[in-house]
């Protein structure tokens, strides 16, 4: 029976234009999904769009269209970008789909049936852009503490979820499961938030109509977070708890930006506890990207547009840079200088150059045909061991969602390959007929180590892998068995590689 793995991105709000932050989370989930497939897991990888709420209703009215028309138009932008970024999602959920509405209504009814949702009255300061109520003490000069925009005092009838009831159960769960909220700094933040005391949560609205009606009282629509978070189970077929739900739930990893951590690490698990459903195994909150040292904002016109980056530098260069540059979980800074530097040094000089040198030599010395290796010297054994150790390291790093460390381990083997060429000096061996076996062994080690490198970077840079393996005479899709040394068969025809990543003139940038 194959092992199952479930990974999600947040569902992105259709009132947004896809930017580098969205691309970053989705790419991280994609690398995880591709890697687990390589390792033989059955993977369910979910992304999608959050299409309800007051902001969408207002924006649609302003644009002279229905909220559904706005959602239909904007979700295509996300799908088009994911296609361009090579995102291999299993399913794309939209909160306006019938399957989702049905699941949300069922969860609401179930929690209500247990007495954990009740009708009351809500009065507080509301921020429309953030769709959040604040107490007066949380406001800064009567402005929203998150976005600094004016708030208004609202009083309305509302259904409440008894979140306070689950405070101790949630704390106990967080403390018993150190990996549940990652990284550690975010875990500590949530523990102190929960310890301060959980209030009951308003889970319905009457001031707008664009949402899922409360079962049995359609004067109310279900509030955005109860609606949106439920996507993670409705995509698996919930309320039907057989099939995909029984196979993939609880989720292995919810990947999110740190701004929505509280909703995922407090609201969502308590909703699930109330419904008697298992809570997620892991919620991982990554950092934010600044641009050339400044916060991204529409007013500064410095929002990095992923489509333009891909057109300019190529998809795999962007995939590599975003996950290599910054440890996942910390804030990062995007700069064109840093990107060009990574392309030139890591991709063109290290990775591309190694393939280029190796395939050129095999063609020059052996007519492009892989020879059977002879006896290994100490230097060959060290290179082989380093390659095999890298496979183990990448596995451990990706279990921790340490993408940049995984890439670092891979590039240490790439650097070791370039060093191995300099130390074994194949051009000298080629001059001596008596050294032909030795030369064959050196060339085999070089090509085999790179084959394993291309297998393992297939999760990060799928197109580069296809090209690299093609030059090495390997035309099948990578799989777990191919991560073992010895997969390259003598007699394989190797093609002299073209530049995988042409160098970019730094001055021109």
Beta strands, then each sheet from edge to edge (+ up, - down):
strand 1: 4-13
strand 2: 42-50
strand 3: 91-94
strand 4: 117-127
strand 5: 132-134
strand 6: 152-161
strand 7: 181-182
strand 8: 201-202
strand 9: 204-205
strand 10: 213-214
strand 11: 217-222
strand 12: 253-257
strand 13: 283-286
strand 14: 289-291
strand 15: 294-295
strand 16: 332-334
sheet 1: 3+ 2+ 1+ 12+ 13+ 7+
sheet 2: 5+ 4- 6+ 8-
sheet 3: 9+ 11- 10+
sheet 4: 15+ 14- 16-
end
